[in-house]
Amino acid sequence: MNIFGTSFDYAKRLEKLRKVMEEKQLDAFIVHNWTNQYYYGGHYQHMPWYPLSHTHITEAPLLLFKDSDPVFMAAFITMNAIREGSWIKDVRVNDTGYASSPADGVAKVLAERGLSSGRIGYEETTCTSKTFKSLSAALPDATLVPAGDLLFIARSVKEPAEIELIRKAVTIGESAIQVAIETARPGVSEMDVQFAMEIEMKRLGAIREVETMCQAGIRTANYRAFASEWKKIEDGELVTIDLGALYLGYGFDIARTWCVGTPAEEYVNVAQDCYRTHDEFMSYLKPGMSFAEIFDHIRAYMIELGYPANKAKFPCQQFAIHGVGLGPFHDFPHPTHRETIIEPGMVLSFQPSVRTDSYSFRFENNILVTETGLELLSTTPYKLI
């Protein structure tokens, strides 16, 4: 039983991935990313060490094969947790005499499967240069293929059980939003609002995997920054919160901006344009469209509203579209893959935003793609001013 008590159809997931591996002529995959390990292997690494902390005890690659059963690598200190959390029975422990290093352990398993000269996929955005160098030395006859995005793409359409976990995660986020709105008053610090949100999410069973954000007044122009203890909310200021957390491994990504007190007319005008952009997104997107088609349409729509895509000119547009699920809460589809076709079962985040040199206005909703269109998952009112 893994730490979250979840169970999925891992055989079906592997079958889907193996078809991709066949198409790309990959014999095996070395998986380091903890969310992909959870998705395919069932075990969620504790406070994911690798690659943030890089030692032999934190590097625990999962080996997936095109034609045979997976193998989970471990260090002695983590072997019990991996055996407890994974459905995979073959867990090799490197540092009890099996191998001199994680790379050596990988080489031994591949040799056992007759793949020392195979085409081996690896996650180029997770695997550190140190690990890659070690793998290259341990596998001199293999071809190491950068193919990490294949894992994310294969999981981009969510299963019904995943969608239900995301729904639950969103309700936790919305409860934290309500707490933030109640807490944000003149004289209250940004940090007090952030802390109140995090306590609420923790109370409801969520795990924070990213710093919750709260900014007020001119600090909203930072767009991304930690909450401060010294900045106190003032009457008439905008407050922006951006929060994400995980519920049983699945996350949400929601943002809200509102005014404490009476908003300036400029704020109201910008907010209305963001609301219009959100409505346009919801009415325009249909299953079967490409990511590029949707992205370019919204960019052109905001330009028509008077917000250039040129980030050097204020006020400018700064909208975002990305997937939601694992990852820890950013998932595929992703802007780097403009060719992606939007399919039913994908969960998207859309964040219309306008940025100036003295403030930003933005809000973010999580949206399920259905057979007929879109379902708004985050239903907390976003028209807060």
C-alpha positions as a printed NumPy array, in Angstrom:
array([[  0.   ,   0.   ,   0.   ],
       [  1.543,   3.332,  -1.007],
       [  1.567,   6.357,   1.272],
       [ -1.63 ,   7.762,  -0.297],
       [ -3.557,   4.475,  -0.254],
       [ -4.28 ,   4.808,  -3.974],
       [ -4.36 ,   2.078,  -6.593],
       [ -4.657,   2.429, -10.362],
       [ -4.608,   0.166, -13.405],
       [ -0.826,   0.043, -13.712],
       [ -0.918,  -2.724, -16.32 ],
       [ -2.995,  -0.513, -18.612],
       [ -0.635,   2.419, -18.049],
       [  2.379,   0.285, -18.935],
       [  0.612,  -1.113, -21.995],
       [ -0.006,   2.411, -23.262],
       [  3.588,   3.458, -22.62 ],
       [  4.976,   0.333, -24.262],
       [  3.179,   1.19 , -27.486],
       [  4.947,   4.559, -27.43 ],
       [  8.265,   2.85 , -26.692],
       [  7.695,   0.548, -29.663],
       [  7.029,   3.538, -31.928],
       [ 10.176,   5.32 , -30.714],
       [ 12.263,   2.123, -30.766],
       [ 13.089,   2.287, -27.059],
       [ 14.004,  -0.911, -25.249],
       [ 13.834,   0.517, -21.733],
       [ 13.237,   3.716, -19.768],
       [ 15.194,   5.046, -16.785],
       [ 12.679,   7.03 , -14.697],
       [ 13.953,   9.507, -12.085],
       [ 11.05 ,  11.972, -11.857],
       [  9.093,  11.171,  -8.687],
       [  5.687,  11.883, -10.23 ],
       [  6.381,   9.491, -13.094],
       [  7.58 ,   6.927, -10.556],
       [  4.271,   7.337,  -8.747],
       [  2.263,   7.16 , -11.976],
       [  3.908,   4.007, -13.293],
       [  5.263,   2.38 , -10.126],
       [  2.858,   3.396,  -7.359],
       [  5.529,   4.718,  -4.965],
       [  5.686,   8.442,  -4.184],
       [  9.151,   9.452,  -3.036],
       [  9.239,  11.138,   0.375],
       [  9.859,  14.879,  -0.021],
       [ 11.438,  14.15 ,  -3.394],
       [ 15.162,  14.256,  -2.772],
       [ 16.497,  13.549,  -6.236],
       [ 17.595,  15.694,  -8.02 ],
       [ 17.323,  18.386,  -5.31 ],
       [ 19.664,  16.373,  -3.116],
       [ 22.073,  14.219,  -5.051],
       [ 23.565,  11.188,  -3.284],
       [ 23.468,   7.436,  -3.817],
       [ 20.679,   7.111,  -1.247],
       [ 18.328,   9.567,  -2.962],
       [ 18.796,   8.313,  -6.51 ],
       [ 16.288,   5.478,  -6.892],
       [ 15.588,   5.005, -10.617],
       [ 12.602,   3.021, -11.835],
       [ 13.396,   0.863, -14.878],
       [ 10.553,   0.243, -17.33 ],
       [ 10.959,  -2.249, -20.156],
       [  9.278,  -2.684, -23.497],
       [  9.073,  -6.474, -23.197],
       [  9.534,  -7.415, -19.532],
       [  8.589,  -6.544, -15.957],
       [  9.788,  -3.311, -14.287],
       [ 12.546,  -3.061, -11.699],
       [ 12.756,  -0.466,  -8.918],
       [ 16.252,   0.47 ,  -7.708],
       [ 16.774,   1.544,  -4.103],
       [ 19.285,   2.303,  -1.403],
       [ 19.172,   0.448,   1.896],
       [ 17.693,   3.486,   3.664],
       [ 14.734,   3.698,   1.246],
       [ 14.161,   0.046,   0.335],
       [ 11.341,  -0.573,   2.833],
       [  9.427,   2.499,   1.761],
       [  9.716,   1.547,  -1.922],
       [  8.721,  -2.065,  -1.253],
       [  5.759,  -0.846,   0.789],
       [  4.673,   1.765,  -1.748],
       [  5.162,   0.053,  -5.099],
       [  3.231,  -2.741,  -6.791],
       [  6.536,  -3.735,  -8.379],
       [  7.962,  -6.82 ,  -6.667],
       [ 11.502,  -6.641,  -8.059],
       [ 13.26 ,  -4.037,  -5.883],
       [ 17.067,  -4.144,  -6.099],
       [ 19.085,  -2.61 ,  -3.26 ],
       [ 22.327,  -1.153,  -4.581],
       [ 24.364,  -0.432,  -1.474],
       [ 24.15 ,  -3.827,   0.221],
       [ 26.64 ,  -5.365,  -2.191],
       [ 24.532,  -5.494,  -5.355],
       [ 26.16 ,  -2.519,  -7.071],
       [ 28.851,   0.071,  -6.482],
       [ 26.547,   2.943,  -7.54 ],
       [ 23.023,   3.556,  -8.911],
       [ 24.455,   3.662, -12.447],
       [ 26.228,   0.343, -11.886],
       [ 22.962,  -1.127, -10.614],
       [ 21.13 ,   0.063, -13.734],
       [ 23.863,  -1.442, -15.923],
       [ 23.562,  -4.806, -14.142],
       [ 19.797,  -4.971, -14.637],
       [ 20.064,  -3.991, -18.296],
       [ 22.786,  -6.607, -18.858],
       [ 20.553,  -9.208, -17.216],
       [ 17.805,  -8.317, -19.727],
       [ 20.228,  -8.412, -22.66 ],
       [ 20.007,  -4.65 , -23.193],
       [ 23.582,  -3.486, -22.613],
       [ 23.581,  -2.278, -26.233],
       [ 19.944,  -1.185, -26.276],
       [ 18.223,   2.121, -26.873],
       [ 17.49 ,   3.432, -23.397],
       [ 15.235,   6.425, -22.769],
       [ 15.985,   8.838, -19.949],
       [ 14.356,  11.983, -18.538],
       [ 16.618,  14.775, -19.722],
       [ 14.86 ,  17.433, -17.626],
       [ 15.267,  15.46 , -14.381],
       [ 18.444,  13.428, -14.808],
       [ 21.37 ,  15.526, -13.596],
       [ 24.549,  15.897, -15.624],
       [ 26.376,  13.931, -12.915],
       [ 23.935,  11.037, -13.242],
       [ 24.089,  11.164, -17.039],
       [ 27.883,  11.034, -16.937],
       [ 27.754,   8.013, -14.612],
       [ 25.194,   6.239, -16.801],
       [ 27.249,   6.908, -19.933],
       [ 30.313,   5.392, -18.303],
       [ 28.401,   2.369, -16.996],
       [ 26.633,   1.792, -20.335],
       [ 29.319,   2.388, -22.978],
       [ 27.521,   0.329, -25.638],
       [ 23.989,   1.627, -25.021],
       [ 22.333,   4.549, -26.787],
       [ 20.894,   6.953, -24.215],
       [ 17.898,   8.696, -25.766],
       [ 16.429,  11.929, -24.284],
       [ 12.748,  11.03 , -24.185],
       [ 11.342,  12.268, -20.879],
       [  8.413,  14.102, -22.42 ],
       [  7.019,  10.799, -23.689],
       [  6.171,   9.835, -20.116],
       [  4.299,  13.085, -19.505],
       [  2.486,  12.953, -22.843],
       [  1.366,   9.369, -22.202],
       [ -0.31 ,  10.442, -18.951],
       [ -1.831,  13.726, -20.219],
       [ -5.353,  12.289, -20.647],
       [ -6.578,  11.569, -17.143],
       [ -8.347,   8.423, -16.014],
       [-11.75 ,   8.835, -14.25 ],
       [-10.138,   8.048, -10.876],
       [ -7.515,  10.743, -11.467],
       [-10.163,  13.293, -12.372],
       [-12.002,  12.605,  -9.114],
       [ -8.801,  13.181,  -7.126],
       [ -8.22 ,  16.464,  -8.973],
       [-11.813,  17.498,  -8.198],
       [-11.169,  16.866,  -4.512],
       [ -7.881,  18.776,  -4.664],
       [ -9.687,  21.742,  -6.234],
       [-12.271,  21.819,  -3.419],
       [ -9.407,  22.01 ,  -0.914],
       [ -7.903,  24.913,  -2.837],
       [-11.237,  26.712,  -2.939],
       [-11.646,  26.368,   0.807],
       [ -8.216,  27.957,   1.228],
       [ -9.273,  30.811,  -1.08 ],
       [-12.261,  31.554,   1.149],
       [ -9.977,  31.606,   4.189],
       [ -7.64 ,  34.014,   2.366],
       [-10.486,  36.382,   1.483],
       [-11.632,  36.404,   5.105],
       [ -8.091,  36.951,   6.41 ],
       [ -6.971,  39.7  ,   4.021],
       [ -7.881,  42.913,   5.796],
       [ -6.116,  46.289,   6.168],
       [ -3.148,  45.895,   8.507],
       [ -2.77 ,  42.156,   7.918],
       [  0.536,  41.002,   6.418],
       [  0.881,  38.969,   3.244],
       [  2.506,  36.216,   5.295],
       [ -0.521,  36.031,   7.598],
       [ -2.749,  35.388,   4.564],
       [ -0.35 ,  32.773,   3.177],
       [ -0.122,  31.01 ,   6.526],
       [ -3.916,  30.898,   6.887],
       [ -4.248,  29.298,   3.442],
       [ -1.617,  26.679,   4.153],
       [ -3.143,  25.726,   7.496],
       [ -6.516,  25.244,   5.796],
       [ -5.068,  23.076,   3.015],
       [ -3.161,  20.966,   5.523],
       [ -6.279,  20.61 ,   7.676],
       [ -8.137,  19.176,   4.695],
       [ -5.459,  16.637,   3.854],
       [ -3.336,  18.394,   1.236],
       [  0.456,  18.358,   1.008],
       [  2.162,  21.573,  -0.057],
       [  4.637,  21.042,  -2.88 ],
       [  5.165,  24.678,  -3.844],
       [  5.328,  27.94 ,  -1.905],
       [  1.846,  29.417,  -1.549],
       [  1.847,  33.006,  -2.786],
       [  0.21 ,  36.175,  -1.501],
       [  1.101,  39.667,  -2.707],
       [ -0.587,  43.003,  -2.144],
       [ -0.422,  46.47 ,  -3.677],
       [  2.684,  47.238,  -5.704],
       [  4.102,  43.805,  -4.846],
       [  1.544,  42.243,  -7.217],
       [  3.776,  43.68 ,  -9.98 ],
       [  6.4  ,  41.11 ,  -8.918],
       [  4.072,  38.504, -10.389],
       [  5.982,  35.658,  -8.717],
       [  7.535,  36.157,  -5.291],
       [  7.319,  34.962,  -1.709],
       [  4.864,  36.532,   0.668],
       [  6.497,  39.072,   2.965],
       [  6.068,  39.615,   6.681],
       [  6.708,  43.346,   6.376],
       [  4.122,  44.244,   3.717],
       [  0.772,  45.08 ,   5.31 ],
       [ -2.387,  45.138,   3.204],
       [ -3.832,  48.628,   2.789],
       [ -7.334,  49.807,   1.955],
       [ -7.921,  50.027,  -1.801],
       [ -5.089,  47.636,  -2.692],
       [ -5.215,  44.582,  -4.91 ],
       [ -4.408,  41.244,  -3.294],
       [ -3.259,  38.302,  -5.409],
       [ -3.036,  34.73 ,  -4.18 ],
       [ -1.672,  31.782,  -6.144],
       [ -1.822,  28.375,  -4.559],
       [ -1.251,  24.757,  -5.397],
       [ -1.067,  21.607,  -3.304],
       [ -1.453,  17.851,  -3.65 ],
       [ -4.246,  15.591,  -2.505],
       [ -3.227,  11.91 ,  -2.7  ],
       [ -0.627,  12.893,  -5.259],
       [ -2.892,  15.01 ,  -7.493],
       [ -2.945,  18.763,  -7.469],
       [ -4.611,  21.997,  -8.42 ],
       [ -3.326,  25.386,  -9.497],
       [ -5.645,  28.302,  -8.774],
       [ -5.13 ,  32.061,  -8.454],
       [ -7.392,  34.958,  -7.497],
       [ -7.047,  38.743,  -7.404],
       [ -9.438,  41.067,  -5.616],
       [ -9.475,  44.491,  -4.017],
       [ -9.638,  45.142,  -0.283],
       [-11.977,  48.102,  -0.197],
       [-13.06 ,  50.148,  -3.2  ],
       [-11.051,  49.456,  -6.365],
       [ -9.627,  52.163,  -8.59 ],
       [-11.344,  52.507, -11.973],
       [ -8.174,  51.303, -13.712],
       [ -8.307,  48.051, -11.767],
       [-11.935,  47.518, -12.726],
       [-11.228,  48.072, -16.422],
       [ -8.288,  45.669, -16.468],
       [-10.259,  43.066, -14.51 ],
       [-13.15 ,  43.263, -16.967],
       [-10.764,  42.613, -19.86 ],
       [ -9.387,  39.555, -18.082],
       [-12.927,  38.307, -17.471],
       [-13.699,  38.761, -21.18 ],
       [-10.563,  36.811, -22.07 ],
       [-11.594,  33.97 , -19.782],
       [-15.059,  33.855, -21.349],
       [-13.48 ,  33.797, -24.812],
       [-11.273,  30.861, -23.841],
       [-14.232,  28.914, -22.472],
       [-16.344,  29.478, -25.569],
       [-13.539,  29.004, -28.127],
       [-11.757,  25.826, -27.029],
       [-13.111,  22.543, -28.342],
       [-11.664,  19.024, -28.248],
       [ -9.63 ,  18.366, -31.385],
       [ -7.98 ,  21.789, -31.497],
       [ -4.216,  22.081, -31.261],
       [ -2.508,  23.806, -28.355],
       [ -1.007,  26.271, -30.845],
       [ -4.407,  27.182, -32.27 ],
       [ -5.809,  27.982, -28.831],
       [ -2.719,  29.796, -27.565],
       [ -2.422,  31.977, -30.66 ],
       [ -6.129,  32.828, -30.587],
       [ -5.969,  34.07 , -26.987],
       [ -2.81 ,  36.027, -27.7  ],
       [ -4.508,  37.763, -30.649],
       [ -7.671,  38.357, -28.596],
       [ -5.732,  40.139, -25.84 ],
       [ -3.805,  42.184, -28.388],
       [ -7.147,  43.324, -29.78 ],
       [ -8.172,  44.359, -26.271],
       [ -5.085,  46.573, -26.145],
       [ -2.533,  44.388, -24.37 ],
       [  0.562,  43.678, -26.489],
       [  2.462,  40.413, -26.271],
       [  5.643,  42.5  , -26.042],
       [  6.672,  42.145, -22.392],
       [  8.738,  45.338, -22.587],
       [  5.623,  47.506, -22.943],
       [  3.121,  48.063, -20.144],
       [  0.349,  47.163, -19.763],
       [  1.053,  43.801, -21.407],
       [ -0.602,  40.415, -21.515],
       [  0.821,  37.489, -19.558],
       [ -1.696,  34.671, -19.827],
       [ -0.847,  31.018, -19.178],
       [ -2.245,  27.673, -20.357],
       [ -0.932,  24.349, -19.036],
       [ -2.073,  20.959, -17.83 ],
       [ -2.979,  20.069, -14.247],
       [ -2.59 ,  16.768, -12.413],
       [  0.699,  15.287, -11.285],
       [  3.889,  17.159, -11.748],
       [  3.494,  18.327,  -8.791],
       [  0.636,  20.418, -10.181],
       [  1.798,  21.523, -13.649],
       [  1.265,  18.689, -16.083],
       [  0.904,  18.112, -19.805],
       [ -0.303,  19.48 , -22.177],
       [  2.441,  22.077, -22.103],
       [  3.242,  25.207, -24.186],
       [  6.5  ,  23.615, -25.32 ],
       [  4.45 ,  21.12 , -27.339],
       [  2.322,  23.362, -29.517],
       [  1.358,  20.444, -31.756],
       [ -0.569,  18.718, -28.926],
       [ -4.211,  18.015, -29.763],
       [ -6.574,  18.782, -26.9  ],
       [ -8.523,  15.665, -25.936],
       [-11.388,  14.84 , -23.568],
       [ -9.99 ,  13.869, -20.174],
       [ -7.271,  16.504, -20.154],
       [ -7.342,  18.971, -17.259],
       [ -6.154,  22.478, -18.082],
       [ -5.264,  25.608, -16.184],
       [ -6.062,  28.928, -17.799],
       [ -4.816,  32.187, -16.326],
       [ -5.66 ,  35.455, -18.059],
       [ -3.416,  38.219, -16.805],
       [ -2.408,  41.817, -17.355],
       [  0.863,  43.132, -16.015],
       [  1.943,  46.732, -15.398],
       [  4.958,  48.298, -13.704],
       [  2.942,  48.993, -10.532],
       [  0.513,  46.074, -10.265],
       [ -0.67 ,  42.882, -11.945],
       [ -4.163,  41.463, -12.234],
       [ -4.683,  37.767, -12.785],
       [ -6.785,  34.81 , -11.844],
       [ -6.532,  31.129, -12.682],
       [ -9.083,  28.358, -13.103],
       [ -8.777,  24.607, -13.548],
       [-10.873,  23.2  , -16.372],
       [-11.793,  19.671, -17.502],
       [-12.011,  18.97 , -21.221],
       [-15.117,  16.872, -21.942],
       [-16.483,  15.255, -25.086],
       [-18.582,  18.334, -25.819],
       [-16.497,  21.205, -24.452],
       [-15.24 ,  22.393, -21.076],
       [-16.248,  21.985, -17.433],
       [-15.082,  24.598, -14.949],
       [-13.728,  22.726, -11.913],
       [-12.762,  25.745,  -9.781],
       [-16.099,  27.433,  -9.174],
       [-15.124,  29.95 ,  -6.486],
       [-16.225,  33.334,  -7.919],
       [-13.332,  35.004,  -9.649],
       [-15.129,  38.278, -10.367],
       [-14.215,  39.611,  -6.962],
       [-14.083,  43.329,  -7.74 ]])
